[in-house]
């Protein structure tokens, strides 16, 4: 295949069952430029209020992170596992991964990314199978890809990946209400089904990571953290964590924007404090209850020892009234951060933040209900052994987590 770089992309917002042209991206002299469509300006929908305010004219990049791509569009790109699959797939067709520019990658995402943005022309193929998906087989194929073997499986897993972010192998799929049947996601939603994301262990994960993440989802719900529906898919060979997608309302897509993309903060370089998360939440949503939700997430991550709390693991949704709300919690699981520290500082402390810093954070933002929120999270985290037992986490792993979390 002869490589021809993508130099112009049309962007669409396919939110809540309506399709609107947002504007266009151009790759010119190795710079990415953006311009809103006049009709979209008139509609008054702000897809990225801080970095792409609604106004006419050409927007040049204001940063070199995201390869010069604007944060709201970078949110559409696969990261980690999804990027690996795309790179290996294009190399099978004779294109070096280093040749791809950011617009090429968005064109491969096309209309199958997370959130509600779509890109044309679309380069990727997303044929949908009608057969049931077997989780054990997909887990084995994912492990094969991570080992660099059997190139034949790359394109199938890329189609199933749905351009999702994160380092762990995963698929997006339609799941029946009783969780017994799983089909491809890239087709009209079947009656009685919903859109889900299902994860598989990476080569660096403990074998029981699915059960641990499921136990954490139960604990987070008990702690008052808003969570989507979760499930532990149990098969003959494994247990896989799944979560219902909150960027979908049946087949309707919902616009989603990460904290990283909103403020152009590279999630690979820890540089933020939870103070910034709460400030952004307040400024964007203008709702103290949403700020309290962000505070509950901060308390949970710190006390439950989730140190992979980087800027791309917090997102916001644009609702049907064009109002921003904090997205439900996701990627909440026991983890070690960079150098064993919290990815997101708490009032300047990253090595060993705790109750003192969380109390100061609540006072800093004058959150009237901060003491009750913190108390509820502490109570839930203290019940970790109960949630671990419910999820079937082995006692050894459960005990190791007990030694780290702040009871």
C-alpha positions in Angstrom: 0.0 0.0 0.0 1.3 3.4 -1.0 1.1 5.9 1.9 -0.7 9.2 1.2 -0.9 11.5 4.2 -4.3 12.9 5.3 -4.2 16.7 4.9 -7.8 17.7 5.5 -10.5 16.2 7.8 -14.1 17.1 8.3 -15.3 16.7 11.9 -18.9 15.9 12.9 -20.7 15.8 16.2 -23.0 12.8 16.3 -24.6 13.5 19.7 -28.0 12.4 20.9 -29.1 11.2 17.5 -28.3 14.4 15.7 -25.4 14.9 13.2 -23.8 18.4 12.9 -20.7 19.4 11.1 -18.3 20.9 13.6 -15.6 22.1 11.3 -12.4 20.9 9.7 -8.8 20.1 10.5 -5.9 20.7 8.2 -2.3 19.4 8.3 -0.3 22.3 6.8 3.5 22.6 6.9 3.6 20.1 9.7 1.1 22.1 11.8 -2.5 21.3 12.6 -5.0 24.0 12.0 -8.7 24.0 12.9 -11.7 26.1 11.8 -15.3 25.9 13.0 -18.1 25.5 10.5 -20.3 28.7 10.4 -23.5 26.7 11.1 -21.9 25.1 14.1 -20.9 28.5 15.5 -24.6 29.5 15.2 -25.7 26.4 17.1 -23.8 27.6 20.2 -22.5 24.1 21.3 -19.1 24.4 23.0 -17.2 21.1 22.5 -14.1 22.4 24.2 -14.7 25.7 26.0 -11.2 26.4 27.3 -9.0 25.7 24.3 -11.4 26.0 21.3 -13.9 28.7 22.2 -16.7 29.4 19.7 -15.5 32.0 17.4 -14.7 32.3 13.6 -11.3 32.1 12.2 -8.4 29.6 12.1 -7.1 28.2 15.3 -3.3 27.4 15.3 -2.0 24.9 17.8 -1.1 26.3 21.2 1.0 23.4 22.3 3.3 20.7 21.1 1.8 17.9 23.2 -0.6 15.5 21.5 1.7 16.0 18.5 0.2 19.4 18.0 -3.4 18.1 18.0 -6.1 20.0 19.9 -7.0 18.2 23.1 -10.7 17.6 22.2 -9.6 15.7 19.1 -6.8 13.9 20.8 -9.4 12.4 23.1 -10.7 10.5 20.1 -7.4 8.7 19.5 -6.7 5.3 20.9 -3.9 5.2 23.5 -1.9 2.3 24.8 -3.5 -0.9 23.6 -5.5 0.7 20.8 -2.5 2.6 19.4 -0.5 -0.7 19.4 -3.2 -2.5 17.4 -3.4 0.4 14.8 0.4 0.6 14.5 0.8 -3.1 13.9 -2.2 -3.2 11.5 -0.9 -0.4 9.2 2.6 -2.0 9.2 1.1 -5.2 7.9 0.0 -3.1 4.9 3.4 -1.7 4.3 3.0 1.6 6.1 5.5 2.5 8.9 3.9 3.7 12.1 6.2 6.7 12.1 4.7 7.9 8.8 1.2 8.4 10.3 0.3 12.0 11.2 -2.4 12.8 13.7 -5.0 13.3 11.0 -4.2 9.9 9.6 -4.9 8.4 13.0 -8.2 10.3 13.4 -9.2 9.1 9.9 -8.7 5.5 11.1 -10.9 6.2 14.1 -13.6 7.6 11.8 -17.0 7.2 13.3 -16.0 4.5 15.8 -14.3 6.5 18.5 -15.2 7.1 22.1 -17.5 10.0 22.7 -19.5 11.6 19.9 -17.0 13.1 17.4 -16.6 11.5 13.9 -14.0 12.1 11.2 -14.2 12.0 7.4 -12.9 10.7 5.1 -12.7 7.4 7.1 -9.8 5.1 6.5 -10.5 2.3 8.9 -12.7 -0.8 8.2 -15.2 -1.7 10.8 -17.1 -4.7 9.4 -19.3 -6.2 12.1 -19.7 -9.9 12.6 -22.9 -11.5 13.6 -21.5 -14.3 15.7 -21.2 -14.4 19.5 -17.9 -13.3 20.9 -15.9 -15.7 23.0 -14.1 -13.9 25.8 -11.5 -16.6 26.5 -10.5 -16.7 22.8 -10.2 -12.9 22.7 -8.1 -12.9 25.9 -5.7 -15.5 24.4 -5.5 -13.5 21.1 -4.8 -10.3 23.1 -1.9 -12.0 24.9 -0.6 -13.2 21.5 -0.6 -9.6 20.3 1.3 -8.4 23.4 3.9 -11.1 22.7 4.2 -9.8 19.1 3.0 -13.1 17.6 0.3 -14.0 14.9 -0.3 -10.8 12.9 -3.6 -12.3 11.6 -5.5 -11.3 14.7 -4.5 -7.6 14.8 -7.3 -6.3 12.5 -10.1 -8.2 14.3 -9.0 -6.9 17.7 -8.6 -3.4 16.2 -12.3 -3.5 15.1 -13.3 -4.7 18.5 -11.2 -2.2 20.3 -13.4 0.8 19.3 -10.5 3.2 19.6 -10.6 3.0 23.4 -7.8 4.3 25.6 -5.7 2.6 28.3 -2.9 0.2 28.4 -4.9 -3.0 29.1 -6.3 -5.0 26.2 -10.0 -4.4 25.8 -13.0 -4.7 23.5 -16.2 -2.7 23.0 -19.3 -4.9 22.5 -23.0 -5.3 22.8 -23.9 -7.3 26.0 -27.3 -8.8 26.7 -29.2 -7.8 29.9 -28.5 -11.2 31.5 -24.8 -10.8 30.5 -24.9 -14.2 28.8 -24.5 -13.1 25.1 -21.9 -10.7 23.7 -21.8 -9.4 20.1 -19.8 -7.0 18.0 -20.5 -3.3 18.9 -20.3 -1.9 15.3 -23.9 -2.6 14.3 -27.4 -1.3 15.4 -28.0 -2.1 19.0 -30.0 -5.3 19.5 -33.2 -5.3 21.6 -32.3 -6.0 25.2 -28.6 -5.2 24.7 -26.4 -2.3 25.8 -22.9 -1.1 24.9 -20.1 -2.3 27.2 -16.4 -2.3 27.5 -14.7 -5.5 28.6 -11.0 -5.7 29.7 -8.4 -8.5 29.6 -5.2 -8.8 31.7 -2.0 -7.4 30.2 1.3 -9.1 30.6 2.0 -6.8 33.6 -1.2 -7.5 35.4 -2.0 -10.0 38.1 -4.1 -12.9 36.8 -7.0 -11.8 39.1 -7.0 -8.1 38.0 -10.5 -8.5 36.6 -11.9 -9.5 40.0 -9.9 -6.8 41.8 -11.3 -4.1 39.5 -14.8 -5.4 40.0 -14.3 -5.4 43.8 -13.1 -1.8 43.5 -16.2 -0.8 41.5 -18.4 -2.2 44.3 -16.3 -0.4 46.9 -16.5 2.9 44.9 -20.3 2.6 44.7 -20.5 2.1 48.4 -18.2 5.1 48.8 -20.7 7.4 47.0 -18.7 7.6 43.8 -21.0 7.8 40.7 -20.3 4.6 38.8 -21.7 3.0 35.6 -23.0 -0.6 35.8 -20.2 -3.1 36.2 -20.0 -6.9 35.9 -17.5 -9.6 36.3 -17.7 -12.0 33.3 -16.9 -15.5 34.5 -15.8 -18.0 31.9 -14.2 -21.4 32.0 -10.7 -19.9 31.8 -10.9 -16.5 33.3 -12.8 -13.6 34.9 -13.0 -10.3 33.0 -14.1 -6.9 34.2 -16.7 -5.1 32.2 -18.4 -1.7 32.5 -21.4 -0.3 30.7 -20.3 2.6 28.5 -21.5 6.0 29.8 -20.7 7.7 26.4 -23.7 5.8 24.9 -27.4 6.1 25.5 -28.6 3.1 23.6 -27.2 3.9 20.1 -27.1 7.7 20.7 -23.6 9.0 21.3 -22.6 11.4 24.1 -19.8 14.0 23.7 -17.0 13.3 26.2 -13.9 15.4 27.0 -11.1 14.3 29.3 -9.4 16.6 31.9 -6.2 16.1 29.9 -7.8 17.3 26.7 -9.7 20.1 28.3 -6.6 21.9 29.6 -4.0 20.4 27.3 -2.2 18.5 30.0 -0.1 15.5 29.0 -1.3 12.5 31.1 2.0 10.8 30.6 3.8 13.5 32.6 2.3 13.9 36.1 1.9 17.6 36.7 -1.5 18.2 38.1 -3.0 18.5 41.6 -6.5 17.5 42.6 -7.0 21.2 43.3 -6.8 21.7 39.5 -9.4 19.0 38.9 -11.8 20.6 41.3 -11.2 24.1 39.9 -11.8 22.8 36.3 -14.9 21.0 37.4 -16.3 24.1 39.1 -15.5 26.4 36.1 -16.9 24.0 33.5 -20.0 22.7 35.2 -20.8 25.7 37.4 -22.4 23.2 39.8 -21.1 22.6 43.3 -22.6 19.1 43.3 -20.4 18.2 40.4 -17.4 19.5 42.3 -18.4 17.4 45.3 -18.4 14.4 42.9 -14.9 15.2 41.9 -13.9 15.5 45.5 -15.4 12.0 46.2 -13.2 10.6 43.4 -10.1 12.3 44.9 -10.9 10.8 48.3 -11.5 7.3 46.9 -8.3 7.3 44.7 -6.1 8.4 47.6 -7.6 6.1 50.3 -8.0 3.1 48.1 -4.5 3.4 46.6 -5.4 4.0 43.0 -2.3 5.9 42.0 -2.9 5.7 38.2 -5.1 8.7 38.6 -3.7 10.7 35.7 -5.4 13.5 33.8 -7.0 11.2 31.2 -8.7 9.1 33.8 -11.2 12.0 34.6 -13.7 13.1 32.0 -16.8 15.3 31.5 -19.9 14.7 29.5 -22.1 17.2 27.6 -25.7 16.4 28.4 -28.8 16.8 26.3 -29.2 20.4 27.6 -25.6 21.2 26.5 -24.6 21.3 30.2 -21.3 19.8 31.3 -21.3 17.2 34.1 -18.5 15.0 35.6 -18.4 11.6 34.0 -18.9 8.5 36.2 -15.7 7.0 37.7 -13.6 4.6 35.6 -10.3 2.8 35.7 -10.6 2.7 39.5 -8.4 -0.1 40.7 -5.5 -0.7 43.1 -2.3 0.5 41.3 1.1 2.0 41.8 1.7 5.4 40.2 4.9 6.9 38.8 7.7 6.1 41.2 5.1 4.6 43.5 3.5 8.0 44.0 0.0 9.4 43.3 -0.2 10.6 39.7 -2.3 13.5 40.8 -1.0 15.4 43.8 -3.1 16.3 46.8 -2.4 19.8 48.0 1.2 19.4 46.8 1.7 15.9 48.4 2.2 12.9 46.1 4.3 10.4 48.0 1.9 9.7 50.9 -1.2 11.8 50.8 -4.0 11.0 53.2 -6.8 12.4 55.3 -5.0 15.6 56.3 -4.5 16.6 52.7 -8.0 15.6 51.7 -9.5 17.7 54.5 -7.4 20.6 53.3 -8.6 20.1 49.7 -12.2 20.2 50.9 -11.6 23.4 52.9 -9.8 25.0 50.0 -12.9 24.6 47.8 -15.4 25.4 50.6 -17.2 22.2 50.1 -19.8 22.1 52.9 -20.3 18.3 52.6 -16.6 17.5 52.4 -16.5 15.9 55.9 -19.4 13.6 55.2 -18.0 12.7 51.8 -14.6 11.8 53.2 -16.2 9.8 56.1 -18.3 7.8 53.7 -15.3 7.0 51.5 -13.3 5.9 54.5 -16.1 3.7 55.7 -16.4 2.0 52.3 -12.6 1.5 52.0 -12.5 -0.1 55.4 -14.9 -2.8 54.0 -12.4 -3.8 51.3 -12.2 -7.4 52.5 -15.9 -7.8 52.1 -15.9 -6.6 48.5 -12.8 -8.7 47.7 -14.6 -11.8 49.0 -17.7 -11.0 46.9 -15.6 -10.6 43.8 -13.6 -13.8 44.5 -10.2 -12.0 44.9 -7.7 -14.5 46.3 -6.8 -13.9 49.9 -3.2 -13.3 49.2 -4.0 -10.4 46.8 -6.7 -9.1 49.1 -4.2 -9.0 52.0 -1.6 -7.2 49.9 -4.1 -4.5 49.1 -5.2 -4.3 52.7 -1.5 -3.5 53.7 -1.5 -0.5 51.3 -4.9 1.1 51.4 -5.7 3.6 54.1 -8.2 2.1 56.5 
